[in-house]
Amino acid sequence: MKIEILGAGCPKCKQLTANAEAAAKELGITVEISKVTDIGKITEYGVMMTPALAIDGTVVSAGKVLSKDEIKKILTK
């Protein structure tokens, strides 16, 4: 599973990254987490507000910092 954090590296982006890492760790699943900071690539996803979270190439959240528990729910669907 590939998780992408879309954003310029602001504090909210860093918090979303930390929450995604914690959610995956608690679930005991192996994920590849990468950060997408290129504005061109972010807009290719159709994202207008960051931070955004994409899983396996599909944007599941944009414009807010999901909590660890919210991310866990998304990962277990």
Jmol script that loads the backbone (N, CA, C; Angstrom):
load data "model"
ATOM      1  N   MET A   1       0.850  -1.172   0.000  1.00  0.00           N
ATOM      2  CA  MET A   1       0.000   0.000   0.000  1.00  0.00           C
ATOM      3  C   MET A   1       0.896   1.235   0.000  1.00  0.00           C
ATOM      4  N   LYS A   2       0.525   2.189  -0.821  1.00  0.00           N
ATOM      5  CA  LYS A   2       1.309   3.416  -0.935  1.00  0.00           C
ATOM      6  C   LYS A   2       0.469   4.596  -0.458  1.00  0.00           C
ATOM      7  N   ILE A   3       1.012   5.331   0.509  1.00  0.00           N
ATOM      8  CA  ILE A   3       0.356   6.522   1.030  1.00  0.00           C
ATOM      9  C   ILE A   3       1.178   7.730   0.600  1.00  0.00           C
ATOM     10  N   GLU A   4       0.489   8.720   0.049  1.00  0.00           N
ATOM     11  CA  GLU A   4       1.163   9.951  -0.350  1.00  0.00           C
ATOM     12  C   GLU A   4       0.570  11.119   0.429  1.00  0.00           C
ATOM     13  N   ILE A   5       1.455  11.944   0.966  1.00  0.00           N
ATOM     14  CA  ILE A   5       1.060  13.168   1.641  1.00  0.00           C
ATOM     15  C   ILE A   5       1.321  14.299   0.649  1.00  0.00           C
ATOM     16  N   LEU A   6       0.262  14.987   0.240  1.00  0.00           N
ATOM     17  CA  LEU A   6       0.382  16.053  -0.746  1.00  0.00           C
ATOM     18  C   LEU A   6       0.390  17.397  -0.025  1.00  0.00           C
ATOM     19  N   GLY A   7       1.483  18.130  -0.171  1.00  0.00           N
ATOM     20  CA  GLY A   7       1.581  19.433   0.470  1.00  0.00           C
ATOM     21  C   GLY A   7       2.997  19.957   0.409  1.00  0.00           C
ATOM     22  N   ALA A   8       3.140  21.211   0.760  1.00  0.00           N
ATOM     23  CA  ALA A   8       4.430  21.897   0.627  1.00  0.00           C
ATOM     24  C   ALA A   8       5.378  21.654   1.794  1.00  0.00           C
ATOM     25  N   GLY A   9       4.951  20.906   2.787  1.00  0.00           N
ATOM     26  CA  GLY A   9       5.821  20.646   3.928  1.00  0.00           C
ATOM     27  C   GLY A   9       5.509  21.526   5.122  1.00  0.00           C
ATOM     28  N   CYS A  10       4.310  22.069   5.173  1.00  0.00           N
ATOM     29  CA  CYS A  10       3.888  22.922   6.289  1.00  0.00           C
ATOM     30  C   CYS A  10       3.676  22.067   7.545  1.00  0.00           C
ATOM     31  N   PRO A  11       3.501  22.698   8.694  1.00  0.00           N
ATOM     32  CA  PRO A  11       3.268  21.926   9.922  1.00  0.00           C
ATOM     33  C   PRO A  11       2.073  20.973   9.827  1.00  0.00           C
ATOM     34  N   LYS A  12       1.015  21.374   9.115  1.00  0.00           N
ATOM     35  CA  LYS A  12      -0.145  20.484   8.967  1.00  0.00           C
ATOM     36  C   LYS A  12       0.222  19.249   8.156  1.00  0.00           C
ATOM     37  N   CYS A  13       1.066  19.426   7.143  1.00  0.00           N
ATOM     38  CA  CYS A  13       1.513  18.295   6.323  1.00  0.00           C
ATOM     39  C   CYS A  13       2.337  17.333   7.175  1.00  0.00           C
ATOM     40  N   LYS A  14       3.193  17.884   8.003  1.00  0.00           N
ATOM     41  CA  LYS A  14       4.030  17.053   8.878  1.00  0.00           C
ATOM     42  C   LYS A  14       3.175  16.296   9.880  1.00  0.00           C
ATOM     43  N   GLN A  15       2.131  16.938  10.400  1.00  0.00           N
ATOM     44  CA  GLN A  15       1.241  16.264  11.344  1.00  0.00           C
ATOM     45  C   GLN A  15       0.475  15.136  10.659  1.00  0.00           C
ATOM     46  N   LEU A  16       0.018  15.376   9.431  1.00  0.00           N
ATOM     47  CA  LEU A  16      -0.687  14.342   8.681  1.00  0.00           C
ATOM     48  C   LEU A  16       0.231  13.154   8.427  1.00  0.00           C
ATOM     49  N   THR A  17       1.493  13.417   8.116  1.00  0.00           N
ATOM     50  CA  THR A  17       2.468  12.345   7.911  1.00  0.00           C
ATOM     51  C   THR A  17       2.634  11.534   9.186  1.00  0.00           C
ATOM     52  N   ALA A  18       2.796  12.214  10.305  1.00  0.00           N
ATOM     53  CA  ALA A  18       2.959  11.524  11.588  1.00  0.00           C
ATOM     54  C   ALA A  18       1.728  10.682  11.926  1.00  0.00           C
ATOM     55  N   ASN A  19       0.540  11.220  11.664  1.00  0.00           N
ATOM     56  CA  ASN A  19      -0.693  10.484  11.940  1.00  0.00           C
ATOM     57  C   ASN A  19      -0.810   9.247  11.052  1.00  0.00           C
ATOM     58  N   ALA A  20      -0.421   9.366   9.789  1.00  0.00           N
ATOM     59  CA  ALA A  20      -0.471   8.223   8.868  1.00  0.00           C
ATOM     60  C   ALA A  20       0.511   7.143   9.312  1.00  0.00           C
ATOM     61  N   GLU A  21       1.709   7.553   9.710  1.00  0.00           N
ATOM     62  CA  GLU A  21       2.701   6.586  10.180  1.00  0.00           C
ATOM     63  C   GLU A  21       2.206   5.860  11.430  1.00  0.00           C
ATOM     64  N   ALA A  22       1.621   6.604  12.367  1.00  0.00           N
ATOM     65  CA  ALA A  22       1.113   6.006  13.599  1.00  0.00           C
ATOM     66  C   ALA A  22      -0.049   5.051  13.316  1.00  0.00           C
ATOM     67  N   ALA A  23      -0.925   5.429  12.403  1.00  0.00           N
ATOM     68  CA  ALA A  23      -2.073   4.573  12.064  1.00  0.00           C
ATOM     69  C   ALA A  23      -1.597   3.249  11.470  1.00  0.00           C
ATOM     70  N   ALA A  24      -0.654   3.311  10.544  1.00  0.00           N
ATOM     71  CA  ALA A  24      -0.143   2.093   9.921  1.00  0.00           C
ATOM     72  C   ALA A  24       0.558   1.216  10.953  1.00  0.00           C
ATOM     73  N   LYS A  25       1.316   1.829  11.830  1.00  0.00           N
ATOM     74  CA  LYS A  25       2.032   1.080  12.862  1.00  0.00           C
ATOM     75  C   LYS A  25       1.056   0.377  13.800  1.00  0.00           C
ATOM     76  N   GLU A  26       0.020   1.085  14.238  1.00  0.00           N
ATOM     77  CA  GLU A  26      -0.971   0.487  15.137  1.00  0.00           C
ATOM     78  C   GLU A  26      -1.724  -0.661  14.482  1.00  0.00           C
ATOM     79  N   LEU A  27      -1.959  -0.541  13.177  1.00  0.00           N
ATOM     80  CA  LEU A  27      -2.653  -1.607  12.451  1.00  0.00           C
ATOM     81  C   LEU A  27      -1.722  -2.762  12.106  1.00  0.00           C
ATOM     82  N   GLY A  28      -0.423  -2.529  12.236  1.00  0.00           N
ATOM     83  CA  GLY A  28       0.550  -3.573  11.917  1.00  0.00           C
ATOM     84  C   GLY A  28       0.658  -3.841  10.436  1.00  0.00           C
ATOM     85  N   ILE A  29       0.416  -2.831   9.611  1.00  0.00           N
ATOM     86  CA  ILE A  29       0.518  -3.023   8.162  1.00  0.00           C
ATOM     87  C   ILE A  29       1.737  -2.282   7.624  1.00  0.00           C
ATOM     88  N   THR A  30       2.272  -2.828   6.564  1.00  0.00           N
ATOM     89  CA  THR A  30       3.429  -2.212   5.932  1.00  0.00           C
ATOM     90  C   THR A  30       2.945  -1.270   4.846  1.00  0.00           C
ATOM     91  N   VAL A  31       3.366  -0.038   4.928  1.00  0.00           N
ATOM     92  CA  VAL A  31       3.004   0.955   3.930  1.00  0.00           C
ATOM     93  C   VAL A  31       4.241   1.709   3.498  1.00  0.00           C
ATOM     94  N   GLU A  32       4.163   2.247   2.311  1.00  0.00           N
ATOM     95  CA  GLU A  32       5.211   3.127   1.801  1.00  0.00           C
ATOM     96  C   GLU A  32       4.633   4.538   1.849  1.00  0.00           C
ATOM     97  N   ILE A  33       5.251   5.398   2.657  1.00  0.00           N
ATOM     98  CA  ILE A  33       4.761   6.773   2.785  1.00  0.00           C
ATOM     99  C   ILE A  33       5.721   7.705   2.065  1.00  0.00           C
ATOM    100  N   SER A  34       5.168   8.498   1.156  1.00  0.00           N
ATOM    101  CA  SER A  34       5.999   9.465   0.447  1.00  0.00           C
ATOM    102  C   SER A  34       5.323  10.827   0.504  1.00  0.00           C
ATOM    103  N   LYS A  35       6.136  11.850   0.315  1.00  0.00           N
ATOM    104  CA  LYS A  35       5.627  13.223   0.336  1.00  0.00           C
ATOM    105  C   LYS A  35       5.703  13.792  -1.072  1.00  0.00           C
ATOM    106  N   VAL A  36       4.627  14.416  -1.505  1.00  0.00           N
ATOM    107  CA  VAL A  36       4.580  15.067  -2.806  1.00  0.00           C
ATOM    108  C   VAL A  36       4.516  16.563  -2.544  1.00  0.00           C
ATOM    109  N   THR A  37       5.587  17.260  -2.885  1.00  0.00           N
ATOM    110  CA  THR A  37       5.651  18.701  -2.624  1.00  0.00           C
ATOM    111  C   THR A  37       5.573  19.535  -3.900  1.00  0.00           C
ATOM    112  N   ASP A  38       5.671  18.889  -5.049  1.00  0.00           N
ATOM    113  CA  ASP A  38       5.624  19.594  -6.330  1.00  0.00           C
ATOM    114  C   ASP A  38       4.192  20.057  -6.603  1.00  0.00           C
ATOM    115  N   ILE A  39       4.006  21.357  -6.703  1.00  0.00           N
ATOM    116  CA  ILE A  39       2.661  21.922  -6.910  1.00  0.00           C
ATOM    117  C   ILE A  39       2.010  21.372  -8.182  1.00  0.00           C
ATOM    118  N   GLY A  40       2.789  21.183  -9.232  1.00  0.00           N
ATOM    119  CA  GLY A  40       2.256  20.624 -10.473  1.00  0.00           C
ATOM    120  C   GLY A  40       1.681  19.238 -10.271  1.00  0.00           C
ATOM    121  N   LYS A  41       2.396  18.396  -9.531  1.00  0.00           N
ATOM    122  CA  LYS A  41       1.914  17.033  -9.271  1.00  0.00           C
ATOM    123  C   LYS A  41       0.682  17.048  -8.367  1.00  0.00           C
ATOM    124  N   ILE A  42       0.691  17.978  -7.400  1.00  0.00           N
ATOM    125  CA  ILE A  42      -0.460  18.075  -6.492  1.00  0.00           C
ATOM    126  C   ILE A  42      -1.718  18.462  -7.273  1.00  0.00           C
ATOM    127  N   THR A  43      -1.591  19.428  -8.188  1.00  0.00           N
ATOM    128  CA  THR A  43      -2.763  19.834  -8.967  1.00  0.00           C
ATOM    129  C   THR A  43      -3.198  18.754  -9.957  1.00  0.00           C
ATOM    130  N   GLU A  44      -2.269  17.900 -10.387  1.00  0.00           N
ATOM    131  CA  GLU A  44      -2.645  16.770 -11.254  1.00  0.00           C
ATOM    132  C   GLU A  44      -3.625  15.844 -10.538  1.00  0.00           C
ATOM    133  N   TYR A  45      -3.514  15.769  -9.226  1.00  0.00           N
ATOM    134  CA  TYR A  45      -4.451  14.966  -8.429  1.00  0.00           C
ATOM    135  C   TYR A  45      -5.802  15.670  -8.271  1.00  0.00           C
ATOM    136  N   GLY A  46      -5.877  16.941  -8.676  1.00  0.00           N
ATOM    137  CA  GLY A  46      -7.108  17.696  -8.522  1.00  0.00           C
ATOM    138  C   GLY A  46      -7.241  18.326  -7.149  1.00  0.00           C
ATOM    139  N   VAL A  47      -6.144  18.383  -6.409  1.00  0.00           N
ATOM    140  CA  VAL A  47      -6.164  18.920  -5.053  1.00  0.00           C
ATOM    141  C   VAL A  47      -5.946  20.428  -5.101  1.00  0.00           C
ATOM    142  N   MET A  48      -6.850  21.174  -4.474  1.00  0.00           N
ATOM    143  CA  MET A  48      -6.732  22.623  -4.419  1.00  0.00           C
ATOM    144  C   MET A  48      -6.343  23.106  -3.028  1.00  0.00           C
ATOM    145  N   MET A  49      -6.571  22.272  -2.016  1.00  0.00           N
ATOM    146  CA  MET A  49      -6.205  22.628  -0.643  1.00  0.00           C
ATOM    147  C   MET A  49      -5.366  21.511  -0.046  1.00  0.00           C
ATOM    148  N   THR A  50      -4.276  21.914   0.596  1.00  0.00           N
ATOM    149  CA  THR A  50      -3.428  20.930   1.253  1.00  0.00           C
ATOM    150  C   THR A  50      -3.544  21.106   2.765  1.00  0.00           C
ATOM    151  N   PRO A  51      -3.183  20.116   3.543  1.00  0.00           N
ATOM    152  CA  PRO A  51      -2.605  18.856   3.115  1.00  0.00           C
ATOM    153  C   PRO A  51      -3.677  17.920   2.565  1.00  0.00           C
ATOM    154  N   ALA A  52      -3.209  16.985   1.764  1.00  0.00           N
ATOM    155  CA  ALA A  52      -4.105  15.965   1.225  1.00  0.00           C
ATOM    156  C   ALA A  52      -3.463  14.608   1.422  1.00  0.00           C
ATOM    157  N   LEU A  53      -4.303  13.594   1.466  1.00  0.00           N
ATOM    158  CA  LEU A  53      -3.842  12.217   1.658  1.00  0.00           C
ATOM    159  C   LEU A  53      -4.339  11.381   0.484  1.00  0.00           C
ATOM    160  N   ALA A  54      -3.408  10.690  -0.158  1.00  0.00           N
ATOM    161  CA  ALA A  54      -3.767   9.785  -1.255  1.00  0.00           C
ATOM    162  C   ALA A  54      -3.298   8.385  -0.897  1.00  0.00           C
ATOM    163  N   ILE A  55      -4.148   7.420  -1.178  1.00  0.00           N
ATOM    164  CA  ILE A  55      -3.801   6.019  -0.946  1.00  0.00           C
ATOM    165  C   ILE A  55      -3.881   5.295  -2.275  1.00  0.00           C
ATOM    166  N   ASP A  56      -2.763   4.673  -2.643  1.00  0.00           N
ATOM    167  CA  ASP A  56      -2.654   3.960  -3.918  1.00  0.00           C
ATOM    168  C   ASP A  56      -3.142   4.823  -5.087  1.00  0.00           C
ATOM    169  N   GLY A  57      -2.781   6.107  -5.063  1.00  0.00           N
ATOM    170  CA  GLY A  57      -3.078   7.006  -6.169  1.00  0.00           C
ATOM    171  C   GLY A  57      -4.437   7.679  -6.134  1.00  0.00           C
ATOM    172  N   THR A  58      -5.257   7.384  -5.108  1.00  0.00           N
ATOM    173  CA  THR A  58      -6.584   7.973  -5.003  1.00  0.00           C
ATOM    174  C   THR A  58      -6.622   8.926  -3.811  1.00  0.00           C
ATOM    175  N   VAL A  59      -7.012  10.171  -4.054  1.00  0.00           N
ATOM    176  CA  VAL A  59      -7.107  11.152  -2.978  1.00  0.00           C
ATOM    177  C   VAL A  59      -8.310  10.804  -2.102  1.00  0.00           C
ATOM    178  N   VAL A  60      -8.048  10.632  -0.800  1.00  0.00           N
ATOM    179  CA  VAL A  60      -9.126  10.287   0.137  1.00  0.00           C
ATOM    180  C   VAL A  60      -9.464  11.443   1.073  1.00  0.00           C
ATOM    181  N   SER A  61      -8.602  12.455   1.112  1.00  0.00           N
ATOM    182  CA  SER A  61      -8.862  13.618   1.954  1.00  0.00           C
ATOM    183  C   SER A  61      -8.043  14.790   1.447  1.00  0.00           C
ATOM    184  N   ALA A  62      -8.625  15.992   1.525  1.00  0.00           N
ATOM    185  CA  ALA A  62      -7.897  17.200   1.126  1.00  0.00           C
ATOM    186  C   ALA A  62      -8.351  18.360   1.996  1.00  0.00           C
ATOM    187  N   GLY A  63      -7.396  19.208   2.354  1.00  0.00           N
ATOM    188  CA  GLY A  63      -7.714  20.420   3.075  1.00  0.00           C
ATOM    189  C   GLY A  63      -7.840  20.286   4.577  1.00  0.00           C
ATOM    190  N   LYS A  64      -7.537  19.092   5.122  1.00  0.00           N
ATOM    191  CA  LYS A  64      -7.597  18.949   6.568  1.00  0.00           C
ATOM    192  C   LYS A  64      -6.621  17.883   7.031  1.00  0.00           C
ATOM    193  N   VAL A  65      -6.306  17.947   8.311  1.00  0.00           N
ATOM    194  CA  VAL A  65      -5.414  16.963   8.921  1.00  0.00           C
ATOM    195  C   VAL A  65      -6.287  15.875   9.530  1.00  0.00           C
ATOM    196  N   LEU A  66      -6.245  14.694   8.932  1.00  0.00           N
ATOM    197  CA  LEU A  66      -6.996  13.573   9.482  1.00  0.00           C
ATOM    198  C   LEU A  66      -6.310  13.082  10.751  1.00  0.00           C
ATOM    199  N   SER A  67      -7.101  12.645  11.706  1.00  0.00           N
ATOM    200  CA  SER A  67      -6.538  12.070  12.924  1.00  0.00           C
ATOM    201  C   SER A  67      -6.033  10.664  12.625  1.00  0.00           C
ATOM    202  N   LYS A  68      -5.257  10.142  13.548  1.00  0.00           N
ATOM    203  CA  LYS A  68      -4.757   8.770  13.412  1.00  0.00           C
ATOM    204  C   LYS A  68      -5.928   7.797  13.274  1.00  0.00           C
ATOM    205  N   ASP A  69      -6.969   7.978  14.090  1.00  0.00           N
ATOM    206  CA  ASP A  69      -8.115   7.075  14.041  1.00  0.00           C
ATOM    207  C   ASP A  69      -8.889   7.176  12.727  1.00  0.00           C
ATOM    208  N   GLU A  70      -9.001   8.391  12.175  1.00  0.00           N
ATOM    209  CA  GLU A  70      -9.665   8.544  10.875  1.00  0.00           C
ATOM    210  C   GLU A  70      -8.886   7.815   9.790  1.00  0.00           C
ATOM    211  N   ILE A  71      -7.575   7.907   9.851  1.00  0.00           N
ATOM    212  CA  ILE A  71      -6.734   7.236   8.858  1.00  0.00           C
ATOM    213  C   ILE A  71      -6.834   5.721   9.022  1.00  0.00           C
ATOM    214  N   LYS A  72      -6.888   5.250  10.250  1.00  0.00           N
ATOM    215  CA  LYS A  72      -7.030   3.805  10.483  1.00  0.00           C
ATOM    216  C   LYS A  72      -8.312   3.284   9.844  1.00  0.00           C
ATOM    217  N   LYS A  73      -9.418   4.045   9.972  1.00  0.00           N
ATOM    218  CA  LYS A  73     -10.686   3.626   9.361  1.00  0.00           C
ATOM    219  C   LYS A  73     -10.556   3.514   7.844  1.00  0.00           C
ATOM    220  N   ILE A  74      -9.866   4.483   7.241  1.00  0.00           N
ATOM    221  CA  ILE A  74      -9.687   4.475   5.786  1.00  0.00           C
ATOM    222  C   ILE A  74      -8.819   3.276   5.367  1.00  0.00           C
ATOM    223  N   LEU A  75      -7.782   3.005   6.124  1.00  0.00           N
ATOM    224  CA  LEU A  75      -6.855   1.925   5.769  1.00  0.00           C
ATOM    225  C   LEU A  75      -7.478   0.548   5.918  1.00  0.00           C
ATOM    226  N   THR A  76      -8.483   0.397   6.758  1.00  0.00           N
ATOM    227  CA  THR A  76      -9.075  -0.913   6.979  1.00  0.00           C
ATOM    228  C   THR A  76     -10.292  -1.171   6.102  1.00  0.00           C
ATOM    229  N   LYS A  77     -10.672  -0.216   5.251  1.00  0.00           N
ATOM    230  CA  LYS A  77     -11.810  -0.415   4.345  1.00  0.00           C
ATOM    231  C   LYS A  77     -11.428  -1.340   3.220  1.00  0.00           C
TER     232      LYS A  77
END
end "model"
wireframe off; spacefill off
backbone 0.3
color backbone group
